[in-house]
Each structure stands twice: as C-alpha cells, then as structure tokens.
C-alpha cells in the first residue's frame, strides 16, 4: 500500500510506525462484547439482514469450530485467548462511495495509508474495510459497464445472492480446519469480485483491511470469480495498531479461476506485532488457466499462512512468490501448497524469508501429485537469510507423488549475508546498515518486481525500516 | 582398520577415541537389536553400513542413535531392502569439526512399505555433512523418507546439504519426501534438494530400439542407481551383498 509522498517526507520511521501506533477512538465497541457464541453469530446475521441459508451456514460452522482442535504443529497458539477477542464491531452505519462521506477520523487513517491517492492514480477500484464492515467501495465506470462486479461481500450477498451462494465457502469449506470454521461463523465484510467472460481489467483492484480497536478480530471474506478467458489483478493490504493485547485476523480468500483465465492476487500484510494472523487462501484453477500469488508478510506476532492452488484442469498452472520478514518476537510460518489433480499441470514456488533480532521464519509447503496428474511439473525454491545468532529459520517441505511421470524439483538454502558483498558496498561508502538493506532488497527482488511499482517501492521501504538496527 | 559386525543383544557400541573401524549392522537378521546406540569417540574414522535385510520380518520398527565425537570422520551407507512394512528412526548427533557423509539407497517393489525418519543434528561448530538418498519404487510399493538437518544455536560454521532423489517406476508406486531444515545459527551453510525422476519416453524408446523389453530397461535403471551406491562402499563383499539383494528383488 503506497504512502503519500508528504508522509514519506516526514521521515520513514514515522510514516511506517504510524500504521502501528496510531489508532482512532473506538466508542462503537460499547455496542459489542468479546467472545463467540450462538447469540453473537445470530446478531451478526441479523445486523446484515442475511438470508436464512447464510445463518444456517454460520451456525454449522460454529458447531464445527467448537469441536475442532488447535493444530498440533506450527507456532504456539496456546496463549491466544479466543474468548477475549471481539468478533464483530461496526464503526459506521453505512458504506460510502465518496471519501467525503467517510467519517473524518477513519478517512484520515486511510489517507495516511495512501489509499485515496492510489485510487485516483493507479487503481480500477477500491474497497476499504474498518473493523468488521466495509466503509468505502468504488469501481471505475468503464469496468462496471463491462459487467465487472467489485463490491463489499455483504452487499453482494444481497445484490447477487445466487452467484454468491454458488461459490461461497466451496473452495475453503469450514471443515478444513478450526480457523476456517471460526471464519465461517464470524465472517464479515470483505470483497466480492466477479470478472465476466473475456473481460480484461488492466488496472489493479485493491482492498485494504484495517483493524482499529483493542482486542479486535477481523474475518473478512474475499470471494473472487474469474470467468473463462478473463484477466485481472487484485491487491489486498492490511494493518492494525499495536496495543499489547492480542488481536486476531482469520480471513479467507477463495478464488475460482475458470478455463484459460489469468488472475494475480497480491497482498502485503502488515499487522501489528501483537496480532495473530491465521488467514486461509485457496484457488481452484481450471483447464489452461493461470493463477499467481504474490505476497509480502511483515508484522504480526504469529502468522500461519499457506496459499494453496488446486490445479483441477488439464494444463492449469500456478506461480507462488512470497517474502516473509520476521523480527523480534515474531514467527512467520508461511509457505505454499500446490495440489496437482490433472495432467500437464505445473507449479512454480519461490519463497524468500529474512529473520533478524530473534525472529523465526518457517517455510511450510506441500506439493501433492495425484495419480491422474500425468506429466505434472513442479519447482520450489526457498531461500532464507538469518541475520544474527538469535534468529531462526526452518524449512519443512512435503512432497507427495503418486504419478511416475511427474517431474518435481525442490531446493532450499539458509545462511547469512555474504561478507564479501558487505565489504564491497561499505568500501563504496555505504554504512553497514545501508549495505545490509541493499543486499536484502536484492535478495527479495524476484518477488518485489512482480508488484505494481508503487507497492514495490513501499515493500522495499518496509524492508529498509525493518532492517534498521539489524546490524550484527 | 577393524571390521566389526553388530552382535546379538548389543544395545550400545562405544568406539574409542582414534579408532578406525568398519561396522556392519544387518537389521532384521536374527538377534540383531531393533534399538541400538553407537557412540563414536573423538578423532575416529568410522565406516558404518546399515543393511536392511530382505528377509526382515514384517512389520518391523527399528531405531538407531549415532553420536559422533569431535574431529571424527564418518561415512555411512544405508541400504533398505526390507519386506512388508518397515520403519526406521535414525538420529545422528554430530560434535565439533566432524566430517559426516551419508548415502542411502532403497529399492521397494511389490507390496513393501518403507518409512525412514532421519534426523541429523549439528550440535557443535565447524562440522560438514553431506546426505544423499536415492530411492526407487516399483509396482505397488510405498516409501516415505523424512530427512532433517538441524543446526542448534552455537553450531556456527556448519556446512551441510541433503539431496533426495526418488524414482517412481510404475503408475501405482507412491513416494513421499520431506527434506527439512531447522536452523538456529546464522554463520552456516544449510541446503537441501529433492527431486523425482522417471524413465523418460525417449530413454525407453532408445533402449527398446536396442532390443530391451520395458522390464529389462527398468532393471537396467535400477542396477545403474544401485551400482553407483554400492561402488562407494569400500568392502567388496558388502558391495556384492547389496547387489545380490537388488538382483533378488528384481
């Protein structure tokens, strides 16, 4: 999410930390309470005036959530008290389609993040979610005329109920894991994006999710349908202020890529360092279609995130590019999954991680080749930089093959900054911190270059800010 | 160099500082212990052949622990030919400035199922480890190979690499690999690679054009991989033992 130039000129640290230090008054929290039970679920559904089938789905998910266990692998989630999270809070009464109509304190938050400016300059459409509801949504007229639908999912449930019902939680069923079930019960807001057959949206669409109040949970649901031969690029950004109290993000992203369509999903996640980011992202990719995931994970106390491409149709392909930065007190447990179900499918995964100041980065991946996936091909490359003695890196790839013709290659490395490179840059007048930041930016360049320029610049700046004080 | 076989009932073998020894461990042979610890002293030269006997009773679960003292040099070979359901847990703990080279080979066909968990823990600085596994799976056989490199905090200047290669020789064969890295030191080199192979159509066509049937071509591929593994074992009688097991299985 690009910063306004004025904010950047005030000092990089100030602009960056404003995401985590500034928060708005949250008087609306008096209308809600922490914890999730049937009353809260019914309240959410009633607030949104949902159809009965959606309430039924929520209650089924709640039942699954209550009986499901926390994962017995991965980072320690035992200190996350799910009963102290507030699952629904509505900060505004209605959604705006003009920034002038957004309450000033909320608009200021998004101004600092550069969203309105980006909308004017480079985006086809914008959605902005604050706590549990989308407070602003827009789409350029030219794309509306082509039949593109880009709406808050709560609104889409009313305007396009049949379409939503056909796809909602079919890619990520609530039975998938405990936090998918939690999401199914408590979801609110998010994005509905529909690209009709043959339509190519040549400017990115963006949604930004902001948690504000203390102890808040955000459960936005992104549902994307890309019809045959269509093409689009969608970007999500997110952040939350830090309070020293746990917050929880358990969103879901479901993407359906029809035959011969192309879709890119980019995200830059920058939750504060007391947030638990337990997101689920999955795409179903049909015949000859192509899916791209480009992601940057900064912030959060614990992230568990493994975007998954299910290559259902012959010739379906997927690219996963990701970078994770883990600092003091952080665990970034991220990765990618590619499930090859059909012949001639291919997947390419490139993951980079950086750990410093006691941070822990984990790559956790899965390549699964079904018996029917003749001539499937997969390449995975993971590289980890460990910048000091306190930090850690794990790589845990699982490769399962049931087809003899599949060609799979996985490669991973872990190590530190090259001392000769550092020496050379310092001999050219750079400080050790500047040299380190330059090398790290070069390390993540294969991922960053896939983002639109403004986001690439911002990701590089986030790396530089994270690198300050990292010398050692 | 002393040549020694694991004796019935042995649960702990201690190799004294400075010893030069070839150790044969025939798992699954009568009285061979299912659980065994091997403590290697400082400055030793150890060659260790772990041979999973084709006649191993099924199901079979074994465990081996290898602790290597500072400055030792170790070559290990692991050849898996067990019948039925077999699993083995191996933990290797490496001291300071150890040189450790491991090669593993397995050939599963028919209805065998093999599961290997191989943990290699670098506990002190300055050690080097190379771990290579070649596995072939045919017919309805199954294999799971989990190999992990762990570098603890303080084990700086470690240089280590795992390579896993899997060959699936039939449509019904199933394989799972998990090469892992758990790194808690920063001045290290730690790498792993995993890949799958199959007999390419062009290779099969060429061999058939030279008069070989598909099964002969497959045998040729298996023997080629096995011979490369066996050639690295220093003792001729053990190379023959390995190739005899491959021939029996073919």
Interface residues (C-beta under 8 A of the other chain):
Chain A: X371 X384 X386 X387 X388 X389 X391 X392 X393 X394 X395 X396 X397 X398 X399 X400 X401 X402 X403 X404 X405 X406 X407 X408 X409 X410 X411 X412 X413 X414 X415 X416
Chain B: X153 X156 X166 X168 X169 X170 X171 X173 X174 X175 X176 X177 X178 X179 X180 X181 X182 X183 X184 X185 X186 X187 X188 X189 X190 X191 X192 X193 X194 X195 X196 X197 X198
